[in-house]
Amino acid sequence: MKFSFTYIAPIVFLQCYLVLTLIVFQFGPINYKVKDPHVFWMLILSYHLCFLLGYIVAYKIKKPKIIIKSVQLAYNTEIKLFYFVLTLSIISSLISFKGIGSIKDLINPLFWIESAFKGVLFPGDAYNEKMSRVLANDGGNKILNIFLFFIAFSKILIVPFIIFFWSRSTSVIKVLALFVTLLPLLSSLSNGTNKGVFDFVILYSSSLVVYFLYNKKNFNRYMLASRRFFLITIIASFFGALSFFSTAMGSRGGSLRYIQDQDPLGNITILQSTVDKSNKSTFYYTYVWLSSYIVQGYYGFSLAIEKDFNTTYGVGNSVFIRRNVEGLLGIDLNKKTFQNKIDDWWGENSQWHSFYSYMANDFHFIGVGVVCFILSFIMGNIWFSFLDTGNLYAGAMMSIFAIMIVFIPANNQIFGFLDGISAFFWVFMCWFFSLKK
């Protein structure tokens, strides 16, 4: 097997990105005091090593793939698959659009756009309205959640599919598909939340990177020009996302002192020099808020490691699954979670808790290392499958892993919420069974 940097690109990104977030946590503009730094850093180091080992093992057992297929047959099958995913994405995005008051709103594009503009202009009010709906309807409609689980994966899958199928699509399909990918973004904007905005940027940018690296490995050129429309769009979207983020966070908290005031223990401090600098520079103000947004989960993790472990039987890592299981069985598992145990010092729902903390609800902090190893092993196998065979599901899975990696310091973004769980499960299943063909 001929070695290529493209084979190790995902693990290099994971390690470099997570190390960068740890540097921001330790030396960034916000000072976080960790009560037991030795245990904290020992666990963090072990997780990084497990990620690395899982990927190495996957690489060591990698076997060359032999592809025998009819090109025309594959082309026809894949196009039909793209249309199917596009249809499901339309249905799922419309049903999931928050704030829908009637069927008339559901089928009215002007309502979506007006709601988004309202969220952009008044993100604080939109966010408060969204939180009121969440508190009034904790867990949501169980029947609807079950239905969405079977189709919500399409909202994520459609983005990499657009990148992959762009050259094969008609102008009408291109316009329709692009608009469909905007629906979750419009929904997020209408709620004054940042998740959908960042998901949009991460999904498109990671899908492009996956596409370019595949071309580089197999054809020795990235073929950037073939997707220049998306390159321009992503660059513009990135700066737009930062601008919206700055406005949204400012409307919620305003002064940077808000970040410090969320910690009753006094372990989070912001120097006056940092406040003064942020008052003079919008870019620095955005950077401080963004650093809090990304790495604050590490602080929640540092508090959680001091608490005793009570298993949540495999459902505590996901807020979505836990709430639905509790509703169906009439039990209370929330009190067993680390997030609930530190609620008095770090809000269970108002603050973020890292991926590691959520996984520890089920596997203890020591067992989280095993989870990291397994996920990295799976990621490696999927990435090699994509590079060697061009498997569509494998390429799409890498975009899902990109979201998971980016939010590791903050929360359990993929496994914690409906869209992420649906995407990971169904796309992984499609990839796994496609290997049998």
C-alpha positions as a Python dict, from the first residue, in 0.01 Angstrom:
ca = {
    (1, 'M'): (0, 0, 0),
    (2, 'K'): (146, 332, -110),
    (3, 'F'): (148, 586, 175),
    (4, 'S'): (-17, 921, 121),
    (5, 'F'): (-73, 1211, 363),
    (6, 'T'): (-439, 1198, 270),
    (7, 'Y'): (-467, 873, 466),
    (8, 'I'): (-378, 1043, 796),
    (9, 'A'): (-548, 1380, 732),
    (10, 'P'): (-848, 1315, 964),
    (11, 'I'): (-641, 1217, 1268),
    (12, 'V'): (-400, 1506, 1208),
    (13, 'F'): (-696, 1744, 1202),
    (14, 'L'): (-846, 1590, 1516),
    (15, 'Q'): (-526, 1609, 1716),
    (16, 'C'): (-424, 1957, 1600),
    (17, 'Y'): (-769, 2103, 1652),
    (18, 'L'): (-815, 1954, 2000),
    (19, 'V'): (-467, 2062, 2107),
    (20, 'L'): (-547, 2414, 1986),
    (21, 'T'): (-867, 2421, 2193),
    (22, 'L'): (-671, 2306, 2499),
    (23, 'I'): (-422, 2588, 2444),
    (24, 'V'): (-710, 2835, 2427),
    (25, 'F'): (-859, 2683, 2744),
    (26, 'Q'): (-530, 2707, 2934),
    (27, 'F'): (-382, 3029, 2795),
    (28, 'G'): (-670, 3207, 2623),
    (29, 'P'): (-848, 3533, 2715),
    (30, 'I'): (-1066, 3361, 2979),
    (31, 'N'): (-897, 3221, 3288),
    (32, 'Y'): (-1032, 2881, 3398),
    (33, 'K'): (-917, 2745, 3733),
    (34, 'V'): (-917, 2365, 3741),
    (35, 'K'): (-939, 2222, 4093),
    (36, 'D'): (-748, 1900, 4020),
    (37, 'P'): (-528, 1976, 3716),
    (38, 'H'): (-326, 1653, 3743),
    (39, 'V'): (-631, 1430, 3699),
    (40, 'F'): (-777, 1665, 3436),
    (41, 'W'): (-470, 1663, 3213),
    (42, 'M'): (-401, 1294, 3266),
    (43, 'L'): (-750, 1204, 3142),
    (44, 'I'): (-730, 1447, 2850),
    (45, 'L'): (-393, 1304, 2747),
    (46, 'S'): (-526, 949, 2767),
    (47, 'Y'): (-821, 1041, 2540),
    (48, 'H'): (-585, 1191, 2281),
    (49, 'L'): (-370, 878, 2291),
    (50, 'C'): (-677, 657, 2250),
    (51, 'F'): (-790, 858, 1948),
    (52, 'L'): (-443, 814, 1799),
    (53, 'L'): (-418, 442, 1878),
    (54, 'G'): (-760, 368, 1730),
    (55, 'Y'): (-662, 531, 1403),
    (56, 'I'): (-324, 357, 1393),
    (57, 'V'): (-485, 16, 1444),
    (58, 'A'): (-733, 89, 1164),
    (59, 'Y'): (-445, 185, 936),
    (60, 'K'): (-241, -123, 1024),
    (61, 'I'): (-521, -365, 935),
    (62, 'K'): (-622, -174, 625),
    (63, 'K'): (-654, -391, 315),
    (64, 'P'): (-647, -276, -48),
    (65, 'K'): (-992, -263, -205),
    (66, 'I'): (-1075, -414, -543),
    (67, 'I'): (-1353, -236, -731),
    (68, 'I'): (-1548, -423, -998),
    (69, 'K'): (-1865, -245, -1107),
    (70, 'S'): (-2056, -117, -1405),
    (71, 'V'): (-1996, 258, -1428),
    (72, 'Q'): (-2330, 329, -1596),
    (73, 'L'): (-2520, 116, -1346),
    (74, 'A'): (-2347, 289, -1053),
    (75, 'Y'): (-2421, 629, -1207),
    (76, 'N'): (-2793, 560, -1243),
    (77, 'T'): (-2820, 411, -894),
    (78, 'E'): (-2639, 703, -731),
    (79, 'I'): (-2848, 967, -907),
    (80, 'K'): (-3168, 801, -786),
    (81, 'L'): (-3020, 789, -437),
    (82, 'F'): (-2944, 1162, -453),
    (83, 'Y'): (-3303, 1242, -553),
    (84, 'F'): (-3436, 1020, -274),
    (85, 'V'): (-3221, 1194, -11),
    (86, 'L'): (-3321, 1534, -149),
    (87, 'T'): (-3690, 1447, -112),
    (88, 'L'): (-3646, 1325, 246),
    (89, 'S'): (-3444, 1637, 328),
    (90, 'I'): (-3726, 1863, 212),
    (91, 'I'): (-3981, 1678, 427),
    (92, 'S'): (-3754, 1661, 733),
    (93, 'S'): (-3644, 2025, 714),
    (94, 'L'): (-4000, 2154, 684),
    (95, 'I'): (-4126, 1945, 976),
    (96, 'S'): (-3828, 2045, 1192),
    (97, 'F'): (-3856, 2417, 1120),
    (98, 'K'): (-3909, 2576, 1462),
    (99, 'G'): (-4185, 2823, 1530),
    (100, 'I'): (-4429, 2683, 1272),
    (101, 'G'): (-4774, 2786, 1385),
    (102, 'S'): (-4987, 2644, 1104),
    (103, 'I'): (-4982, 2451, 777),
    (104, 'K'): (-4993, 2787, 601),
    (105, 'D'): (-4664, 2882, 767),
    (106, 'L'): (-4516, 2545, 674),
    (107, 'I'): (-4566, 2595, 300),
    (108, 'N'): (-4496, 2967, 293),
    (109, 'P'): (-4133, 3046, 194),
    (110, 'L'): (-4183, 3411, 293),
    (111, 'F'): (-4254, 3299, 650),
    (112, 'W'): (-3920, 3115, 667),
    (113, 'I'): (-3727, 3413, 533),
    (114, 'E'): (-3909, 3666, 752),
    (115, 'S'): (-3848, 3451, 1060),
    (116, 'A'): (-3480, 3429, 974),
    (117, 'F'): (-3450, 3806, 927),
    (118, 'K'): (-3625, 3862, 1259),
    (119, 'G'): (-3376, 3629, 1426),
    (120, 'V'): (-3083, 3812, 1265),
    (121, 'L'): (-3210, 4155, 1368),
    (122, 'F'): (-3327, 4053, 1716),
    (123, 'P'): (-3134, 3736, 1808),
    (124, 'G'): (-3180, 3783, 2181),
    (125, 'D'): (-3560, 3794, 2159),
    (126, 'A'): (-3566, 3501, 1915),
    (127, 'Y'): (-3345, 3295, 2146),
    (128, 'N'): (-3563, 3367, 2451),
    (129, 'E'): (-3875, 3263, 2257),
    (130, 'K'): (-3701, 2943, 2151),
    (131, 'M'): (-3600, 2857, 2510),
    (132, 'S'): (-3957, 2918, 2625),
    (133, 'R'): (-4082, 2665, 2369),
    (134, 'V'): (-3819, 2413, 2480),
    (135, 'L'): (-3914, 2444, 2848),
    (136, 'A'): (-4283, 2421, 2767),
    (137, 'N'): (-4235, 2108, 2554),
    (138, 'D'): (-3946, 1917, 2712),
    (139, 'G'): (-3858, 1619, 2497),
    (140, 'G'): (-4101, 1713, 2220),
    (141, 'N'): (-4359, 1491, 2055),
    (142, 'K'): (-4247, 1131, 2102),
    (143, 'I'): (-4427, 996, 1794),
    (144, 'L'): (-4289, 1276, 1577),
    (145, 'N'): (-3940, 1217, 1716),
    (146, 'I'): (-3958, 849, 1618),
    (147, 'F'): (-4069, 942, 1267),
    (148, 'L'): (-3798, 1205, 1230),
    (149, 'F'): (-3532, 959, 1345),
    (150, 'F'): (-3592, 764, 1024),
    (151, 'I'): (-3559, 1065, 792),
    (152, 'A'): (-3367, 1341, 976),
    (153, 'F'): (-3035, 1197, 855),
    (154, 'S'): (-3115, 1346, 513),
    (155, 'K'): (-3072, 1703, 643),
    (156, 'I'): (-2703, 1632, 697),
    (157, 'L'): (-2649, 1383, 416),
    (158, 'I'): (-2779, 1622, 150),
    (159, 'V'): (-2483, 1860, 193),
    (160, 'P'): (-2199, 1620, 102),
    (161, 'F'): (-2423, 1471, -167),
    (162, 'I'): (-2458, 1815, -329),
    (163, 'I'): (-2081, 1846, -341),
    (164, 'F'): (-2037, 1496, -483),
    (165, 'F'): (-2319, 1519, -739),
    (166, 'W'): (-2281, 1885, -839),
    (167, 'S'): (-2137, 1817, -1184),
    (168, 'R'): (-2408, 1560, -1262),
    (169, 'S'): (-2708, 1770, -1154),
    (170, 'T'): (-2934, 1988, -1366),
    (171, 'S'): (-2973, 2358, -1291),
    (172, 'V'): (-3317, 2303, -1138),
    (173, 'I'): (-3189, 2032, -905),
    (174, 'K'): (-2892, 2247, -806),
    (175, 'V'): (-3114, 2541, -708),
    (176, 'L'): (-3361, 2317, -523),
    (177, 'A'): (-3088, 2128, -336),
    (178, 'L'): (-2910, 2449, -233),
    (179, 'F'): (-3234, 2595, -101),
    (180, 'V'): (-3306, 2279, 97),
    (181, 'T'): (-2969, 2304, 270),
    (182, 'L'): (-3059, 2660, 368),
    (183, 'L'): (-3373, 2553, 558),
    (184, 'P'): (-3191, 2434, 875),
    (185, 'L'): (-2985, 2752, 857),
    (186, 'L'): (-3298, 2968, 832),
    (187, 'S'): (-3449, 2776, 1124),
    (188, 'S'): (-3140, 2839, 1336),
    (189, 'L'): (-3136, 3208, 1247),
    (190, 'S'): (-3505, 3242, 1330),
    (191, 'N'): (-3429, 3101, 1678),
    (192, 'G'): (-3128, 3326, 1736),
    (193, 'T'): (-2910, 3016, 1786),
    (194, 'N'): (-2562, 2950, 1651),
    (195, 'K'): (-2577, 2573, 1604),
    (196, 'G'): (-2732, 2568, 1259),
    (197, 'V'): (-2507, 2847, 1141),
    (198, 'F'): (-2190, 2663, 1239),
    (199, 'D'): (-2327, 2329, 1117),
    (200, 'F'): (-2384, 2487, 775),
    (201, 'V'): (-2024, 2607, 753),
    (202, 'I'): (-1874, 2286, 894),
    (203, 'L'): (-2077, 2054, 670),
    (204, 'Y'): (-2002, 2240, 350),
    (205, 'S'): (-1634, 2303, 426),
    (206, 'S'): (-1568, 1944, 542),
    (207, 'S'): (-1750, 1802, 239),
    (208, 'L'): (-1533, 2015, 12),
    (209, 'V'): (-1214, 1904, 188),
    (210, 'V'): (-1321, 1539, 162),
    (211, 'Y'): (-1392, 1584, -211),
    (212, 'F'): (-1060, 1759, -279),
    (213, 'L'): (-853, 1506, -85),
    (214, 'Y'): (-1017, 1219, -269),
    (215, 'N'): (-924, 1381, -601),
    (216, 'K'): (-569, 1447, -483),
    (217, 'K'): (-517, 1086, -377),
    (218, 'N'): (-674, 928, -686),
    (219, 'F'): (-602, 1180, -964),
    (220, 'N'): (-307, 1374, -814),
    (221, 'R'): (-491, 1706, -832),
    (222, 'Y'): (-747, 1870, -604),
    (223, 'M'): (-979, 1994, -880),
    (224, 'L'): (-1053, 2316, -689),
    (225, 'A'): (-1192, 2490, -995),
    (226, 'S'): (-1473, 2236, -1026),
    (227, 'R'): (-1618, 2354, -694),
    (228, 'R'): (-1516, 2721, -692),
    (229, 'F'): (-1880, 2826, -637),
    (230, 'F'): (-1878, 2646, -302),
    (231, 'L'): (-1536, 2780, -210),
    (232, 'I'): (-1660, 3137, -252),
    (233, 'T'): (-1985, 3057, -71),
    (234, 'I'): (-1809, 2899, 227),
    (235, 'I'): (-1567, 3188, 268),
    (236, 'A'): (-1857, 3434, 269),
    (237, 'S'): (-2059, 3210, 502),
    (238, 'F'): (-1769, 3181, 746),
    (239, 'F'): (-1745, 3557, 797),
    (240, 'G'): (-2124, 3582, 805),
    (241, 'A'): (-2135, 3314, 1076),
    (242, 'L'): (-1881, 3501, 1288),
    (243, 'S'): (-2075, 3825, 1248),
    (244, 'F'): (-2403, 3661, 1350),
    (245, 'F'): (-2232, 3483, 1639),
    (246, 'S'): (-2092, 3809, 1773),
    (247, 'T'): (-2430, 3980, 1751),
    (248, 'A'): (-2620, 3686, 1900),
    (249, 'M'): (-2387, 3638, 2197),
    (250, 'G'): (-2372, 4011, 2259),
    (251, 'S'): (-2751, 4032, 2269),
    (252, 'R'): (-2767, 3750, 2525),
    (253, 'G'): (-2484, 3846, 2757),
    (254, 'G'): (-2354, 4181, 2639),
    (255, 'S'): (-2051, 4245, 2855),
    (256, 'L'): (-1782, 3979, 2881),
    (257, 'R'): (-1839, 3988, 3256),
    (258, 'Y'): (-2148, 3779, 3183),
    (259, 'I'): (-1918, 3481, 3117),
    (260, 'Q'): (-1750, 3526, 3454),
    (261, 'D'): (-2080, 3572, 3638),
    (262, 'Q'): (-2207, 3230, 3524),
    (263, 'D'): (-1961, 3064, 3764),
    (264, 'P'): (-2064, 3094, 4134),
    (265, 'L'): (-1741, 2921, 4243),
    (266, 'G'): (-1525, 3206, 4115),
    (267, 'N'): (-1307, 2975, 3904),
    (268, 'I'): (-1368, 3172, 3584),
    (269, 'T'): (-1218, 3519, 3563),
    (270, 'I'): (-1170, 3777, 3291),
    (271, 'L'): (-903, 4041, 3334),
    (272, 'Q'): (-996, 4406, 3299),
    (273, 'S'): (-737, 4435, 3023),
    (274, 'T'): (-931, 4173, 2825),
    (275, 'V'): (-1254, 4368, 2869),
    (276, 'D'): (-1086, 4693, 2764),
    (277, 'K'): (-934, 4531, 2459),
    (278, 'S'): (-1267, 4380, 2355),
    (279, 'N'): (-1435, 4721, 2386),
    (280, 'K'): (-1189, 4859, 2132),
    (281, 'S'): (-1195, 4567, 1888),
    (282, 'T'): (-1501, 4385, 1755),
    (283, 'F'): (-1276, 4104, 1631),
    (284, 'Y'): (-1128, 4050, 1976),
    (285, 'Y'): (-1473, 4068, 2136),
    (286, 'T'): (-1589, 3794, 1897),
    (287, 'Y'): (-1277, 3589, 1969),
    (288, 'V'): (-1338, 3597, 2346),
    (289, 'W'): (-1700, 3489, 2308),
    (290, 'L'): (-1601, 3222, 2056),
    (291, 'S'): (-1336, 3083, 2291),
    (292, 'S'): (-1600, 3058, 2564),
    (293, 'Y'): (-1843, 2893, 2322),
    (294, 'I'): (-1593, 2629, 2214),
    (295, 'V'): (-1392, 2539, 2527),
    (296, 'Q'): (-1627, 2602, 2821),
    (297, 'G'): (-1718, 2232, 2817),
    (298, 'Y'): (-1368, 2154, 2942),
    (299, 'Y'): (-1446, 2348, 3260),
    (300, 'G'): (-1766, 2148, 3312),
    (301, 'F'): (-1556, 1835, 3259),
    (302, 'S'): (-1312, 1947, 3531),
    (303, 'L'): (-1600, 1981, 3778),
    (304, 'A'): (-1758, 1650, 3680),
    (305, 'I'): (-1448, 1439, 3747),
    (306, 'E'): (-1487, 1515, 4116),
    (307, 'K'): (-1829, 1345, 4132),
    (308, 'D'): (-1917, 980, 4188),
    (309, 'F'): (-2019, 764, 3893),
    (310, 'N'): (-2369, 618, 3853),
    (311, 'T'): (-2434, 444, 3523),
    (312, 'T'): (-2714, 567, 3299),
    (313, 'Y'): (-2732, 234, 3114),
    (314, 'G'): (-2610, 355, 2776),
    (315, 'V'): (-2853, 644, 2725),
    (316, 'G'): (-2697, 915, 2942),
    (317, 'N'): (-2452, 1030, 2674),
    (318, 'S'): (-2742, 1164, 2466),
    (319, 'V'): (-2984, 1425, 2597),
    (320, 'F'): (-3230, 1335, 2321),
    (321, 'I'): (-3230, 959, 2388),
    (322, 'R'): (-3235, 997, 2766),
    (323, 'R'): (-3536, 1228, 2763),
    (324, 'N'): (-3733, 999, 2532),
    (325, 'V'): (-3645, 688, 2735),
    (326, 'E'): (-3748, 866, 3054),
    (327, 'G'): (-4076, 967, 2894),
    (328, 'L'): (-4152, 619, 2765),
    (329, 'L'): (-4053, 430, 3083),
    (330, 'G'): (-4153, 692, 3339),
    (331, 'I'): (-3814, 688, 3512),
    (332, 'D'): (-3565, 956, 3612),
    (333, 'L'): (-3214, 898, 3482),
    (334, 'N'): (-3119, 1263, 3477),
    (335, 'K'): (-3018, 1266, 3845),
    (336, 'K'): (-2751, 1007, 3762),
    (337, 'T'): (-2580, 1227, 3502),
    (338, 'F'): (-2269, 1433, 3578),
    (339, 'Q'): (-2439, 1735, 3423),
    (340, 'N'): (-2713, 1723, 3684),
    (341, 'K'): (-2468, 1657, 3969),
    (342, 'I'): (-2280, 1983, 3900),
    (343, 'D'): (-2589, 2186, 3811),
    (344, 'D'): (-2550, 2412, 4117),
    (345, 'W'): (-2208, 2526, 3994),
    (346, 'W'): (-2232, 2479, 3618),
    (347, 'G'): (-2579, 2490, 3465),
    (348, 'E'): (-2702, 2155, 3338),
    (349, 'N'): (-2894, 2316, 3050),
    (350, 'S'): (-2760, 2672, 3046),
    (351, 'Q'): (-2391, 2579, 3002),
    (352, 'W'): (-2210, 2332, 2782),
    (353, 'H'): (-2048, 2008, 2894),
    (354, 'S'): (-1786, 1836, 2682),
    (355, 'F'): (-1826, 1519, 2478),
    (356, 'Y'): (-1611, 1345, 2741),
    (357, 'S'): (-1851, 1435, 3024),
    (358, 'Y'): (-2153, 1302, 2838),
    (359, 'M'): (-1983, 974, 2751),
    (360, 'A'): (-1871, 939, 3113),
    (361, 'N'): (-2238, 917, 3217),
    (362, 'D'): (-2242, 567, 3071),
    (363, 'F'): (-1881, 452, 3073),
    (364, 'H'): (-1706, 639, 3357),
    (365, 'F'): (-1419, 878, 3279),
    (366, 'I'): (-1180, 586, 3244),
    (367, 'G'): (-1410, 412, 2997),
    (368, 'V'): (-1431, 724, 2780),
    (369, 'G'): (-1088, 633, 2647),
    (370, 'V'): (-1234, 310, 2505),
    (371, 'V'): (-1507, 514, 2333),
    (372, 'C'): (-1244, 743, 2181),
    (373, 'F'): (-1047, 441, 2056),
    (374, 'I'): (-1354, 281, 1895),
    (375, 'L'): (-1472, 603, 1728),
    (376, 'S'): (-1127, 676, 1591),
    (377, 'F'): (-1097, 317, 1466),
    (378, 'I'): (-1432, 348, 1288),
    (379, 'M'): (-1338, 687, 1144),
    (380, 'G'): (-1014, 549, 1007),
    (381, 'N'): (-1183, 253, 838),
    (382, 'I'): (-1449, 476, 685),
    (383, 'W'): (-1193, 726, 556),
    (384, 'F'): (-978, 456, 397),
    (385, 'S'): (-1291, 311, 240),
    (386, 'F'): (-1373, 646, 84),
    (387, 'L'): (-1023, 710, -48),
    (388, 'D'): (-988, 363, -197),
    (389, 'T'): (-1337, 313, -340),
    (390, 'G'): (-1513, 649, -352),
    (391, 'N'): (-1794, 508, -136),
    (392, 'L'): (-2055, 786, -111),
    (393, 'Y'): (-2167, 693, 239),
    (394, 'A'): (-1808, 690, 362),
    (395, 'G'): (-1753, 1040, 224),
    (396, 'A'): (-2070, 1164, 391),
    (397, 'M'): (-1973, 1001, 720),
    (398, 'M'): (-1654, 1208, 729),
    (399, 'S'): (-1863, 1527, 737),
    (400, 'I'): (-2054, 1384, 1032),
    (401, 'F'): (-1726, 1308, 1206),
    (402, 'A'): (-1612, 1665, 1135),
    (403, 'I'): (-1905, 1805, 1335),
    (404, 'M'): (-1837, 1558, 1616),
    (405, 'I'): (-1470, 1658, 1634),
    (406, 'V'): (-1531, 2032, 1626),
    (407, 'F'): (-1774, 2011, 1917),
    (408, 'I'): (-1582, 1763, 2136),
    (409, 'P'): (-1464, 2041, 2374),
    (410, 'A'): (-1815, 2186, 2391),
    (411, 'N'): (-2075, 1909, 2388),
    (412, 'N'): (-2185, 1579, 2239),
    (413, 'Q'): (-2319, 1739, 1922),
    (414, 'I'): (-2368, 1430, 1706),
    (415, 'F'): (-2494, 1174, 1955),
    (416, 'G'): (-2676, 1421, 2177),
    (417, 'F'): (-2942, 1542, 1935),
    (418, 'L'): (-3194, 1393, 1693),
    (419, 'D'): (-3039, 1503, 1362),
    (420, 'G'): (-2691, 1388, 1459),
    (421, 'I'): (-2799, 1049, 1595),
    (422, 'S'): (-3012, 981, 1290),
    (423, 'A'): (-2731, 1079, 1053),
    (424, 'F'): (-2461, 878, 1227),
    (425, 'F'): (-2672, 564, 1265),
    (426, 'W'): (-2832, 545, 921),
    (427, 'V'): (-2537, 663, 715),
    (428, 'F'): (-2308, 426, 904),
    (429, 'M'): (-2551, 141, 842),
    (430, 'C'): (-2566, 226, 471),
    (431, 'W'): (-2186, 233, 453),
    (432, 'F'): (-2147, -93, 645),
    (433, 'F'): (-2393, -289, 431),
    (434, 'S'): (-2263, -133, 109),
    (435, 'L'): (-1933, -309, 183),
    (436, 'K'): (-2111, -642, 138),
    (437, 'K'): (-2198, -560, -226),
}
